[in-house]
Amino acid sequence: MRTIRTDEVRYPGHKLPPLPEDLQERYRAAAEAETDPTLTAGVRDTGLALEGRLARQQRAKRKSQQGLLLVIAIVVVGLALVAFGWRSASDKRALTAPLGGNASATIGATQPLAPAHSAPAVTVSSSTPATPGPTPIFASFKKLKLRLPVPVKALTEIGFHQAAYSYAMRMKSPLPDAALSKAGNHKGTNRDIAAQPTGPTAVLLGRVLRMWRARPGQPDTAADVGAKPGTRVLSPVDGTVVKVKNYKLYGKWDDYEIHIQPDGYPNVDVVMIHVKDVTVSPGDRVVAGETRVASVRKLSDKFYDQLASYTKDGGNHVHLQVNDSTDPKYKGLEDAITPGEETEPEDTPTATLNPGVQ
């Protein structure tokens, strides 16, 4: 252990007086022998030696802390550089990669980025139409496509049956037949409306009913398209309205006939009945599956209809036929206009139902 003599201690700005000769002699002798107890008394302020050790420890601790801080700073800077490089590479990939999995939208690699406050401009194509479009096809006559005369979501069921007279022509449906007993037990065919495709070539999904009646006409010469009363009725074909007639159904209940000549079929008369609130007049142009012509009339409170056996709303429906206007027996187009004729509004006579329309 090193012994610190009092005369060796230096205080900044303060000069100690010299020690007397006798004390100097005693300190020298004691330093050699290290036995004089007065030496300890003379230098009992050992805090000076301890302060030196603590100072060294603190300096070493500070150096260690500074080294640790330097390492941390280096690591942080390194991570920041790595993150910046990854972000830059990611941004470059985003400029040329498709957006959102199978989406067809892309941003050109040479396209400048938009300002920070706005998103880059992209063009997105979608198979979903902006508007619902026409109703799907449910039947046809030769090359004439017949579209559903009510909105798909409003449809209950479709039942084909025999018309009353031979001039009603057969319609062909791409839909398979439903089991009548099963449809009767379940009050429907469980058509999946949510899966229905849309667009100009869409065909109605599901099955149709084949309802037989004791009539001389051929099967599939009439169609009952079910929907709740008040549902809007749409034209099933592109064409011109040639006649609108109000009459008494079975001589008792108010009803309307709407006659439409399809484009390209001058010898065909498409007829709809069991409607109200007619919104078209002779001479009006109509678009298949889009133009509203009337609303479904409520008849379930008047008499029992066969479609009621397979639906939950009493069988209310719009009745549709495709008639041969060249048949000598057909009188449905009496007083009808020829497409292109100018007509003047006039009171429509009230008549009793011509059974040939049924």
Helices and strands as residue ranges (DSSP letters): G 6-8, H 21-33, H 37-42, H 47-96, E 137-141, E 144-147, G 152-154, E 158-161, H 180-186, G 193-195, E 209-210, E 222-226, E 232-234, E 239-249, E 253-262, E 268-273, E 275-276, E 285-286, E 292-296, G 306-310, E 317-324, E 351-352, G 355-357
